Amino acid sequence: MADSLGPGGEWLSLVGSTEGPAREQGPPRRSARDLVEAVEPVLELIELRSSEFDGSVAKAWQLLARVREVPAQPSTRWT
């Protein structure tokens, strides 16, 4: 994904959220953790916020990220 963005390029994504009531229709659901784990190694997160699809009860994540100038560093969290 980052390969197709130029320097300073930004990526906006609207993704089905695990928030909200059960539903039989709509986009696949992903958690905020799913999104961060997929994007953070190659893109810098600018914003992640809860949203919803127009005219639908389906909740969504709106994620804005940009090409990293410096690679992400390993976490220093002790487990």
Secondary structure as a PSIPRED ss2 file (coil, helix, strand):
# PSIPRED VFORMAT (PSIPRED V4.0)

   1 M C   1.000  0.000  0.000
   2 A H   0.000  1.000  0.000
   3 D H   0.000  1.000  0.000
   4 S H   0.000  1.000  0.000
   5 L C   1.000  0.000  0.000
   6 G C   1.000  0.000  0.000
   7 P C   1.000  0.000  0.000
   8 G C   1.000  0.000  0.000
   9 G C   1.000  0.000  0.000
  10 E E   0.000  0.000  1.000
  11 W E   0.000  0.000  1.000
  12 L E   0.000  0.000  1.000
  13 S E   0.000  0.000  1.000
  14 L E   0.000  0.000  1.000
  15 V E   0.000  0.000  1.000
  16 G E   0.000  0.000  1.000
  17 S E   0.000  0.000  1.000
  18 T C   1.000  0.000  0.000
  19 E C   1.000  0.000  0.000
  20 G C   1.000  0.000  0.000
  21 P C   1.000  0.000  0.000
  22 A C   1.000  0.000  0.000
  23 R C   1.000  0.000  0.000
  24 E C   1.000  0.000  0.000
  25 Q C   1.000  0.000  0.000
  26 G C   1.000  0.000  0.000
  27 P C   1.000  0.000  0.000
  28 P C   1.000  0.000  0.000
  29 R C   1.000  0.000  0.000
  30 R E   0.000  0.000  1.000
  31 S C   1.000  0.000  0.000
  32 A H   0.000  1.000  0.000
  33 R H   0.000  1.000  0.000
  34 D H   0.000  1.000  0.000
  35 L H   0.000  1.000  0.000
  36 V H   0.000  1.000  0.000
  37 E H   0.000  1.000  0.000
  38 A H   0.000  1.000  0.000
  39 V H   0.000  1.000  0.000
  40 E C   1.000  0.000  0.000
  41 P C   1.000  0.000  0.000
  42 V C   1.000  0.000  0.000
  43 L E   0.000  0.000  1.000
  44 E E   0.000  0.000  1.000
  45 L E   0.000  0.000  1.000
  46 I E   0.000  0.000  1.000
  47 E E   0.000  0.000  1.000
  48 L E   0.000  0.000  1.000
  49 R E   0.000  0.000  1.000
  50 S E   0.000  0.000  1.000
  51 S E   0.000  0.000  1.000
  52 E E   0.000  0.000  1.000
  53 F C   1.000  0.000  0.000
  54 D C   1.000  0.000  0.000
  55 G C   1.000  0.000  0.000
  56 S C   1.000  0.000  0.000
  57 V C   1.000  0.000  0.000
  58 A C   1.000  0.000  0.000
  59 K E   0.000  0.000  1.000
  60 A E   0.000  0.000  1.000
  61 W E   0.000  0.000  1.000
  62 Q E   0.000  0.000  1.000
  63 L E   0.000  0.000  1.000
  64 L E   0.000  0.000  1.000
  65 A E   0.000  0.000  1.000
  66 R E   0.000  0.000  1.000
  67 V E   0.000  0.000  1.000
  68 R C   1.000  0.000  0.000
  69 E C   1.000  0.000  0.000
  70 V C   1.000  0.000  0.000
  71 P C   1.000  0.000  0.000
  72 A C   1.000  0.000  0.000
  73 Q C   1.000  0.000  0.000
  74 P C   1.000  0.000  0.000
  75 S C   1.000  0.000  0.000
  76 T C   1.000  0.000  0.000
  77 R C   1.000  0.000  0.000
  78 W C   1.000  0.000  0.000
  79 T C   1.000  0.000  0.000
